[in-house]
C-alpha cells in the first residue's frame, strides 16, 4: 500500500474568496481519520453541513455508479441512523 496521501483540491470558491477549512477526513487502512474545528456557535449548523455532505456524496454515487442519487442518499441516511443508534458510538 502506498504511503502517499491523495488530497482533494481546494474548492474553487474558497480559492477565490478565502475561507476556513472546518473538516478534513481521510481513509487510513480502511478506517476514517478526522480533523475538525468547532467552527460554529450552534451545533445545529453541523447538522446542516452533514446533510449537505450527504447530498453531495449521493450525487457523486449517481455520477460514478448505477445507483440513483435518491437510492444513494437513502443508503447514506440509513447508515447514519444505524450509527446513531449504536450505544458504543459515543465511546
C-alpha positions as CSV (number, residue, x, y, z in Angstrom):
1,X,0.0,0.0,0.0
2,X,1.2,3.5,-0.9
3,X,2.4,5.9,1.8
4,X,1.3,8.8,-0.4
5,X,-1.6,11.0,0.7
6,X,-4.1,11.8,-2.1
7,X,-5.8,15.0,-1.0
8,X,-8.6,16.8,-2.8
9,X,-8.3,20.2,-4.4
10,X,-9.5,23.3,-2.5
11,X,-13.0,24.2,-3.7
12,X,-12.8,26.9,-6.4
13,X,-15.0,29.4,-4.4
14,X,-12.7,29.0,-1.4
15,X,-9.6,29.7,-3.6
16,X,-11.3,32.8,-5.0
17,X,-12.8,34.2,-1.8
18,X,-10.9,32.6,1.0
19,X,-12.4,30.7,4.0
20,X,-11.6,28.4,6.8
21,X,-11.3,24.6,6.5
22,X,-13.7,23.1,9.1
23,X,-13.3,19.4,8.3
24,X,-10.7,17.0,6.8
25,X,-11.4,13.3,6.5
26,X,-9.2,10.5,5.2
27,X,-9.5,6.7,4.9
28,X,-6.4,5.1,6.5
29,X,-6.2,1.3,6.5
30,X,-10.0,1.1,6.0
31,X,-10.9,3.4,8.9
32,X,-11.9,7.1,8.9
33,X,-9.5,9.6,10.3
34,X,-10.8,13.1,11.1
35,X,-9.7,16.5,12.0
36,X,-12.1,19.3,12.6
37,X,-12.7,22.8,14.0
38,X,-15.7,23.6,16.1
39,X,-16.3,26.5,13.8
40,X,-20.0,27.2,14.6
41,X,-21.6,28.8,17.6
42,X,-24.7,26.5,17.2
43,X,-24.0,22.7,16.9
44,X,-27.2,22.5,14.7
45,X,-25.1,24.1,11.9
46,X,-23.1,20.8,11.9
47,X,-26.3,19.0,11.1
48,X,-26.9,21.2,8.1
49,X,-23.3,20.7,7.0
50,X,-23.6,16.9,7.3
51,X,-26.8,16.9,5.2
52,X,-25.1,19.0,2.5
53,X,-22.2,16.5,2.6
54,X,-24.6,13.5,2.3
55,X,-26.3,15.1,-0.7
56,X,-23.0,15.8,-2.4
57,X,-21.9,12.2,-1.7
58,X,-25.2,10.9,-3.2
59,X,-24.7,13.0,-6.3
60,X,-21.2,11.6,-6.7
61,X,-22.5,8.0,-6.4
62,X,-25.2,8.8,-9.0
63,X,-22.5,10.1,-11.4
64,X,-20.0,7.3,-10.8
65,X,-22.2,4.2,-10.3
66,X,-25.5,2.7,-11.5
67,X,-27.1,3.9,-8.2
68,X,-29.6,6.8,-8.4
69,X,-29.0,9.9,-6.3
70,X,-32.1,9.1,-4.2
71,X,-31.0,5.5,-3.6
72,X,-27.5,6.6,-2.6
73,X,-28.9,9.3,-0.2
74,X,-31.2,6.7,1.4
75,X,-28.3,4.3,1.9
76,X,-26.3,7.2,3.5
77,X,-29.2,8.1,5.7
78,X,-29.7,4.5,6.8
79,X,-26.0,4.3,7.7
80,X,-26.2,7.5,9.7
81,X,-29.3,6.2,11.5
82,X,-27.8,2.8,12.3
83,X,-24.6,4.5,13.7
84,X,-26.7,7.0,15.8
85,X,-28.5,4.1,17.4
86,X,-25.2,2.3,18.4
87,X,-24.7,3.0,22.1
88,X,-21.0,2.4,21.7
89,X,-20.6,5.2,19.1
90,X,-20.2,7.8,21.8
91,X,-17.3,6.0,23.5
